[in-house]
């Protein structure tokens, strides 16, 4: 089941979750989703995070995404959006715990809810 977090973050000199600034040349809508919210901490089981960047409801190709996590290992620390405005990374961990992932585009960060990595064999 896919879950979407922080559906809207706008960059126009500030982050704003409720208003779209159509007159701002740098306005972007950034959405972040994860394909699951709990996995096994075995270093193999993974969560896929997807980001989509749009401007005026059109996909933004070539946007630089910076990824950071509070724990575990990301498959990449930076990616570019494709022609559909999307990009993905995977998160794995050998350590049990709850971690978040943040995707940053044009200085605007969108953070996931906590993802639970359960101990292997639990």
C-alpha positions in Angstrom: 0.0 0.0 0.0 1.5 3.3 -1.1 1.4 6.2 1.4 2.0 9.8 0.5 3.6 12.3 2.9 3.6 16.1 2.9 1.7 16.3 -0.4 2.7 19.9 -1.1 5.8 21.9 -0.4 6.3 25.1 -2.4 9.5 27.0 -2.8 9.1 30.7 -3.4 11.4 32.1 -0.9 9.7 29.9 1.8 8.0 26.6 2.3 4.2 26.7 2.2 1.9 23.7 2.4 -1.3 25.4 1.6 -0.9 28.0 -1.2 0.4 27.7 -4.8 2.3 30.8 -5.8 1.5 31.0 -9.6 3.4 34.2 -10.0 6.7 32.8 -8.6 9.1 31.6 -11.2 10.6 29.0 -8.9 7.4 27.5 -7.5 7.5 23.8 -7.4 5.2 21.2 -6.0 7.1 18.3 -4.4 5.5 15.0 -3.3 7.2 12.1 -1.5 5.8 8.6 -1.1 7.0 5.3 0.3 5.9 1.8 -1.0 5.7 0.5 2.6 6.0 1.7 6.2 7.6 -1.4 7.8 10.3 -3.8 6.7 12.8 -6.3 8.2 16.1 -5.0 9.3 18.1 -7.6 7.4 20.1 -5.4 5.0 18.1 -6.8 2.0 14.4 -5.9 2.6 14.0 -2.3 1.3 11.6 0.6 1.2 11.3 2.5 -2.1 10.9 6.3 -1.8 9.5 8.2 -4.8 9.5 11.9 -5.3 7.6 13.8 -8.0 8.3 17.4 -8.9 5.9 19.5 -10.9 5.5 23.2 -11.8 2.1 24.4 -13.0 1.0 20.8 -13.0 3.7 19.8 -15.5 6.5 17.4 -14.6 9.9 19.0 -14.0 12.7 17.0 -15.8 16.3 17.2 -14.6 15.5 18.6 -11.1 18.3 17.7 -8.6 17.1 15.8 -5.6 19.3 15.5 -2.5 18.4 12.5 -0.2 19.2 12.1 3.5 18.1 9.6 6.1 18.1 9.4 9.9 19.3 5.8 9.7 19.9 2.9 7.4 21.5 3.1 4.0 20.2 4.9 0.9 20.8 3.5 -2.6 21.9 7.0 -3.6 22.4 10.4 -2.0 21.5 12.4 -5.1 19.3 11.8 -8.1 17.8 13.7 -11.0 14.1 13.6 -12.0 13.3 12.0 -15.3 11.0 13.2 -18.0 7.9 12.4 -15.9 9.3 14.5 -13.0 10.0 11.5 -10.8 12.9 9.9 -9.1 13.4 7.0 -6.6 15.8 5.7 -4.0 15.8 2.6 -1.8 16.4 2.4 2.0 17.8 -0.7 3.7 19.1 -1.3 7.2 20.7 -4.1 9.2 19.8 -2.2 12.4 16.3 -2.2 13.8 14.7 1.2 14.4 12.5 3.9 13.1 13.9 6.1 10.4 12.8 9.0 8.1 14.0 10.0 4.7 14.1 13.6 3.4 14.1 14.6 -0.2 15.3 18.2 -0.9 14.6 20.1 -4.2 15.6 23.7 -4.7 16.1 24.1 -1.0 12.8 22.7 0.0 12.9 19.5 2.0 10.0 17.0 2.3 10.3 14.4 5.1 8.6 11.0 5.3 6.8 9.7 8.3 8.8 7.1 10.3 9.6 3.8 8.6 9.9 0.9 11.0 12.8 -1.6 10.5 11.9 -4.6 12.6 14.6 -7.0 13.9 15.3 -9.9 11.6 13.6 -13.1 12.9 11.0 -11.1 14.9 
